[in-house]
Amino acid sequence: MSQKSLFILSAILLTFIQFVKAQLGPVISSPVQNATVDPGSKVEIIYEYQNLGPGNYSIDIQLWQDAAVTIPISDVVKDESVKEGNSTGVKVSFTLSSSYTWKVPHGLNDTFWLTVTGHAQTPAYKKGVSLRSRPLMLHTSAANLVSNKPANMILLFFGAAITFALFSL
């Protein structure tokens, strides 16, 4: 392969990489990946979404049973309005930040996934564009799992009794 062909191939690949980077959805910064959340508590979901210029912006936050985000559990919020983007001024940010306070419901699976989907309808995207974040894996509180199941409480009691008997000898 000649140097000219290699240069052209490299230029094409670098161009495609830029297109792929431009299609990323919101980035969730809090809670962190693999975090434990307590049912009944309030969790602040902090995320960044792309600035695609002036227009109407909204987000959806969903809970999923699987990492492939094919089996929904519930919607945390739908069509929540967020600050619109801009395309004028001295400094234009590529991303905008926002947050949503979520009360963690009871009865969730031990492990579940959370996504944030950003929607933007701008002059450039008249039909609108929707971009979804990577799924964020979360766990319910381990203490909550023990307290909700009587069989687990019995096992915990017997484990504590055996440990006490062994160490008091």
Solvent accessible surface area in square Angstrom, and as a share of the most:
residue,aa,sasa,rsa
1,M,177,0.79
2,S,65,0.42
3,Q,163,0.73
4,K,153,0.65
5,S,50,0.32
6,L,97,0.48
7,F,147,0.61
8,I,87,0.44
9,L,79,0.39
10,S,48,0.31
11,A,45,0.35
12,I,81,0.41
13,L,97,0.48
14,L,110,0.55
15,T,68,0.40
16,F,117,0.49
17,I,88,0.45
18,Q,101,0.45
19,F,124,0.52
20,V,103,0.59
21,K,118,0.50
22,A,51,0.39
23,Q,114,0.50
24,L,91,0.45
25,G,13,0.13
26,P,7,0.04
27,V,92,0.53
28,I,26,0.13
29,S,67,0.43
30,S,36,0.23
31,P,14,0.09
32,V,100,0.57
33,Q,105,0.47
34,N,84,0.43
35,A,19,0.15
36,T,84,0.49
37,V,7,0.04
38,D,71,0.37
39,P,18,0.11
40,G,29,0.28
41,S,42,0.27
42,K,148,0.63
43,V,24,0.14
44,E,86,0.38
45,I,0,0.00
46,I,67,0.34
47,Y,1,0.00
48,E,71,0.32
49,Y,10,0.04
50,Q,43,0.19
51,N,22,0.11
52,L,48,0.24
53,G,8,0.07
54,P,57,0.36
55,G,18,0.17
56,N,109,0.56
57,Y,14,0.05
58,S,21,0.14
59,I,1,0.00
60,D,8,0.04
61,I,0,0.00
62,Q,21,0.09
63,L,1,0.00
64,W,30,0.10
65,Q,81,0.36
66,D,32,0.17
67,A,57,0.44
68,A,70,0.54
69,V,18,0.10
70,T,95,0.55
71,I,87,0.44
72,P,85,0.53
73,I,54,0.27
74,S,50,0.32
75,D,77,0.40
76,V,28,0.16
77,V,22,0.12
78,K,111,0.47
79,D,101,0.52
80,E,64,0.29
81,S,93,0.60
82,V,24,0.14
83,K,139,0.59
84,E,89,0.40
85,G,3,0.03
86,N,71,0.36
87,S,69,0.45
88,T,106,0.62
89,G,63,0.61
90,V,163,0.94
91,K,175,0.74
92,V,61,0.35
93,S,51,0.33
94,F,183,0.76
95,T,59,0.34
96,L,19,0.09
97,S,75,0.48
98,S,30,0.19
99,S,52,0.34
100,Y,54,0.21
101,T,79,0.46
102,W,13,0.05
103,K,125,0.53
104,V,0,0.00
105,P,53,0.34
106,H,131,0.59
107,G,76,0.73
108,L,23,0.12
109,N,63,0.32
110,D,74,0.38
111,T,40,0.23
112,F,0,0.00
113,W,41,0.14
114,L,0,0.00
115,T,0,0.00
116,V,0,0.00
117,T,16,0.09
118,G,13,0.12
119,H,50,0.22
120,A,5,0.04
121,Q,94,0.42
122,T,7,0.04
123,P,91,0.57
124,A,83,0.64
125,Y,92,0.35
126,K,147,0.62
127,K,207,0.88
128,G,34,0.33
129,V,35,0.20
130,S,64,0.41
131,L,29,0.15
132,R,116,0.42
133,S,8,0.05
134,R,197,0.72
135,P,42,0.26
136,L,13,0.06
137,M,54,0.24
138,L,0,0.00
139,H,50,0.23
140,T,5,0.03
141,S,14,0.09
142,A,71,0.55
143,A,75,0.58
144,N,31,0.16
145,L,46,0.23
146,V,48,0.27
147,S,75,0.48
148,N,96,0.49
149,K,94,0.40
150,P,103,0.65
151,A,66,0.51
152,N,50,0.26
153,M,91,0.41
154,I,97,0.49
155,L,126,0.63
156,L,103,0.51
157,F,135,0.56
158,F,111,0.46
159,G,35,0.34
160,A,61,0.47
161,A,43,0.34
162,I,106,0.54
163,T,67,0.39
164,F,152,0.63
165,A,55,0.43
166,L,117,0.58
167,F,172,0.72
168,S,72,0.46
169,L,186,0.92
